[in-house]
Amino acid sequence: MDINQRIRKIRQIEKKTQAEFADAIGVKRVTVTWMEKSGNNIVDQNKQIICDKFHINPHWLETGEGEMYAPPAERDLIDEMRERYRLNPIEEQILRVYMEMTLPERERLVRYAKEVNGFLDKAFEAARTIAATIAASPQAPASAEPPASAGEDASTLEETSTVAGDELDADPAAAFARLRPDVQQELMRLAPAVKREKTREALTGTSLLSVCAGAGEA
């Protein structure tokens, strides 16, 4: 009996269909079909998840020697956490990856997380400032100049937005007032979504106003 047949045996003993077995270990059904076909290679991550999920003895899975199920004493803390907190396979894998990191790696990860969180706090505060400025500003009149047509010079919008971006930190209200009416209207439309902007471009330092202006030009 090879490892592929042993995986099939585990599934059958656990009384699961291929689809149910796939859901239990966080893969697609076609992956289970592949794993059960003799001669196909099984990645280490899937072996680990199968052993953890069904309390299988890793040595038995690899070689067929010894008992199929691991003794209760060999169950680790994450096994207990999985059952107690009903962790799904992805959550369990995240915990295992983190716990297997060295202490310096964990420290770097925590430091990076704090830096990202600090940047997002500043970005959200800027978004709230823009939203408050827009809310306090008079609404553009119904007869305001319509948005520039495709044939007009797009550089005017770009230039106006750039000037406002330079002044935003010093005086948000004045910066907003200097925008063209159609740009003001576009910013008012986009403001609620600014706080939710979490794209890679934003995380590398693109100003929120530039994000708004870019969306307005699209």
Number of C-alpha atoms within 10 A of each C-alpha: 9 14 22 21 16 20 19 19 14 19 20 13 9 11 11 14 13 19 15 15 21 18 15 16 21 17 15 14 16 12 15 23 14 14 22 22 15 13 12 11 12 15 9 9 9 16 19 16 18 22 20 21 17 16 18 21 21 20 15 17 24 13 12 15 11 12 13 17 16 18 11 8 6 10 14 10 8 16 16 11 13 17 11 9 8 11 15 15 18 12 11 18 17 10 15 12 9 13 12 10 12 9 11 9 12 14 12 11 14 12 12 12 12 12 12 13 12 12 16 18 13 12 22 17 13 20 21 16 16 23 19 14 19 20 12 10 13 9 12 13 8 7 6 11 11 11 15 14 8 7 6 10 10 12 9 12 19 14 12 16 23 17 14 21 19 13 15 18 12 10 12 19 19 13 20 23 15 15 19 18 18 17 22 19 19 17 22 17 12 17 21 14 10 20 18 12 18 11 9 9 11 16 14 9 10 12 15 20 21 16 15 21 21 12 12 17 12 5
